[in-house]
């Protein structure tokens, strides 16, 4: 499991959740949705594995970058504004829940 987090610490971090099923979803579908201008995020995956892509195409259960159940991905060491707007997730086998900490 990865242990990195938002560094430097965000002044006003914002938490969100996103259910990932068999239809690709992005952070605009999260509750609450991705705030405009967000440049960094820390994402943990629960309940099932997901795959993601941010190249304009949709991920599938077999294509894209994996995030295993109970693992995380950190988009924190530079400005990821465009990637966070483009990223799409899909489940691998069972629905998953993503917990997201934004740095708006």
C-alpha positions as CSV (number, residue, x, y, z in Angstrom):
1,X,0.0,0.0,0.0
2,X,1.3,3.5,-0.9
3,X,1.6,5.9,2.0
4,X,2.3,9.2,0.3
5,X,-0.2,12.0,0.9
6,X,-0.7,15.6,0.0
7,X,2.6,17.4,0.6
8,X,2.7,20.3,1.2
9,X,-0.4,20.0,3.4
10,X,-3.4,21.6,1.7
11,X,-4.9,24.7,3.4
12,X,-8.5,23.6,2.8
13,X,-8.6,19.9,1.9
14,X,-11.9,18.6,0.5
15,X,-13.1,15.0,0.7
16,X,-15.3,13.2,-1.9
17,X,-16.5,9.7,-2.8
18,X,-17.0,8.0,-6.1
19,X,-18.7,4.7,-6.8
20,X,-17.1,2.9,-9.7
21,X,-19.1,0.3,-11.6
22,X,-19.1,-1.1,-15.1
23,X,-19.5,2.3,-16.8
24,X,-16.5,4.7,-16.9
25,X,-16.8,7.6,-14.5
26,X,-14.7,10.6,-13.8
27,X,-14.1,12.9,-10.8
28,X,-16.9,15.2,-12.1
29,X,-19.2,12.3,-11.1
30,X,-17.9,12.2,-7.5
31,X,-19.9,13.5,-4.5
32,X,-19.0,16.4,-4.3
33,X,-17.6,16.8,-7.9
34,X,-14.1,17.8,-8.7
35,X,-13.8,21.6,-7.9
36,X,-12.7,23.8,-10.8
37,X,-9.0,24.3,-10.8
38,X,-8.1,21.4,-8.5
39,X,-4.5,20.5,-9.1
40,X,-3.8,17.7,-6.7
41,X,-5.6,14.6,-5.3
42,X,-5.0,11.6,-3.2
43,X,-7.3,8.6,-4.1
44,X,-7.9,5.4,-2.1
45,X,-9.8,2.4,-3.5
46,X,-12.1,0.3,-1.4
47,X,-14.3,-2.8,-1.9
48,X,-12.8,-3.8,-5.3
49,X,-10.1,-2.9,-7.8
50,X,-10.4,-0.3,-10.5
51,X,-8.5,0.7,-13.7
52,X,-8.0,4.3,-14.9
53,X,-7.0,6.2,-18.0
54,X,-6.5,9.9,-18.6
55,X,-5.7,9.9,-22.3
56,X,-9.2,10.6,-23.6
57,X,-10.1,6.9,-24.0
58,X,-12.1,4.8,-21.6
59,X,-10.5,2.2,-19.4
60,X,-11.8,-1.3,-19.3
61,X,-11.6,-4.2,-16.8
62,X,-8.4,-5.2,-18.6
63,X,-6.9,-1.9,-19.9
64,X,-5.7,1.0,-18.0
65,X,-3.6,1.7,-14.9
66,X,-4.7,-0.5,-12.0
67,X,-5.5,0.5,-8.4
68,X,-5.9,-2.6,-6.3
69,X,-8.5,-2.9,-3.5
70,X,-7.2,-1.1,-0.4
71,X,-4.5,0.7,-2.4
72,X,-4.1,4.3,-3.4
73,X,-2.8,6.6,-6.1
74,X,-1.3,10.0,-5.4
75,X,-1.5,12.8,-7.9
76,X,0.3,15.3,-5.7
77,X,3.9,16.2,-6.7
78,X,3.0,18.7,-9.4
79,X,0.0,20.4,-11.1
80,X,-2.4,17.6,-12.3
81,X,-5.3,19.9,-13.2
82,X,-5.7,18.5,-16.8
83,X,-5.2,14.9,-15.7
84,X,-7.8,15.2,-12.9
85,X,-10.3,16.6,-15.4
86,X,-9.6,13.8,-17.9
87,X,-9.3,10.7,-15.7
88,X,-11.9,8.0,-16.0
89,X,-12.3,4.9,-13.8
90,X,-14.0,1.5,-14.2
91,X,-14.3,-1.5,-11.9
92,X,-12.3,-4.6,-12.6
93,X,-14.7,-7.2,-11.2
94,X,-16.9,-5.8,-8.5
95,X,-18.1,-2.2,-7.7
96,X,-15.5,-0.1,-5.9
97,X,-15.7,3.0,-3.8
98,X,-13.0,5.7,-4.2
99,X,-12.3,8.1,-1.4
100,X,-10.7,11.3,-2.7
101,X,-8.9,14.1,-0.9
102,X,-8.7,17.2,-3.2
103,X,-6.4,20.2,-2.9
104,X,-8.6,22.8,-4.6
